[in-house]
Amino acid sequence: MHARTSLRSFMLCLGMIPILSSGQSSSPQTPINSSDLPLRTSSQNPDAVAVVVGISHYQNTDVPPIEYAIRDAEAVRRLLIQTLGYASSRVV
């Protein structure tokens, strides 16, 4: 399964269908599609902590490079902050 498809499926399973949110920008190397933006909510989880990892290259040469790993990790970080209410300082 493709990494982008996996992230979207994960977000849909959580019941968080991404929608376009104004004021978002992305770096030139990782353009963001409107379907990649999480739903903004007023949820607050001030004590929650998360470590988000996006590994694109593995030491094992049998594992091919994962083209969207970093972009998917950034999308998960946005989901945690904008939808689930994690404090941005507590998501690394």
C-alpha positions as CSV (number, residue, x, y, z in Angstrom):
1,M,0.0,0.0,0.0
2,H,1.3,3.5,-0.9
3,A,2.3,5.7,2.1
4,R,-0.1,8.5,1.2
5,T,-2.9,6.0,1.0
6,S,-2.0,4.6,4.4
7,L,-2.0,8.0,6.1
8,R,-5.4,8.9,4.5
9,S,-6.8,5.6,5.6
10,F,-5.5,6.1,9.1
11,M,-7.1,9.5,9.3
12,L,-10.4,8.2,7.9
13,C,-10.4,5.4,10.5
14,L,-10.1,8.0,13.2
15,G,-13.1,9.8,11.7
16,M,-11.0,12.8,10.8
17,I,-11.6,13.5,7.2
18,P,-9.1,16.2,6.2
19,I,-10.4,19.5,4.8
20,L,-8.8,22.6,3.4
21,S,-7.9,25.1,6.1
22,S,-6.8,28.6,5.3
23,G,-3.4,30.0,6.3
24,Q,-1.5,26.8,5.7
25,S,1.8,26.8,3.8
26,S,4.3,24.1,3.0
27,S,7.9,24.0,2.0
28,P,8.6,23.8,-1.8
29,Q,9.9,20.2,-1.6
30,T,6.7,18.9,0.0
31,P,3.7,20.5,-1.5
32,I,0.5,19.9,0.4
33,N,-2.7,18.8,-1.3
34,S,-5.9,20.0,0.4
35,S,-6.8,16.4,1.2
36,D,-3.7,16.3,3.4
37,L,-4.9,19.0,5.8
38,P,-6.5,17.9,9.0
39,L,-9.8,19.2,10.3
40,R,-9.4,22.0,12.8
41,T,-11.2,21.5,16.1
42,S,-11.2,23.1,19.5
43,S,-10.1,19.9,21.3
44,Q,-7.5,20.4,24.0
45,N,-5.0,17.8,25.2
46,P,-2.5,19.9,27.0
47,D,-0.8,17.0,28.8
48,A,-0.5,14.7,25.7
49,V,3.0,14.1,24.3
50,A,3.8,12.6,20.9
51,V,7.0,11.6,19.0
52,V,6.3,11.4,15.3
53,V,8.9,9.6,13.2
54,G,9.1,9.7,9.4
55,I,11.9,7.3,8.1
56,S,12.5,7.6,4.4
57,H,15.8,5.6,4.1
58,Y,16.6,2.4,5.9
59,Q,20.0,0.8,6.5
60,N,18.6,-2.4,5.1
61,T,19.0,-2.0,1.3
62,D,16.2,-4.5,0.7
63,V,13.8,-1.8,1.9
64,P,13.2,0.7,-0.9
65,P,13.2,4.5,-0.1
66,I,9.9,5.7,1.2
67,E,9.1,8.8,-0.9
68,Y,6.5,10.4,1.4
69,A,7.7,9.4,4.9
70,I,8.7,12.9,6.0
71,R,5.6,14.5,4.4
72,D,3.3,11.9,6.1
73,A,5.0,12.5,9.5
74,E,4.4,16.3,9.0
75,A,0.7,15.5,8.3
76,V,0.4,13.4,11.4
77,R,2.0,16.2,13.4
78,R,-0.6,18.7,12.0
79,L,-3.4,16.2,12.8
80,L,-2.2,15.9,16.4
81,I,-2.0,19.6,16.9
82,Q,-4.9,20.9,14.9
83,T,-7.5,18.1,15.4
84,L,-6.6,16.3,18.6
85,G,-5.4,19.5,20.5
86,Y,-1.9,18.5,21.3
87,A,0.3,21.5,22.2
88,S,2.8,22.0,19.4
89,S,5.7,22.2,21.9
90,R,4.8,18.7,23.0
91,V,4.9,17.1,19.5
92,V,8.4,16.3,18.3
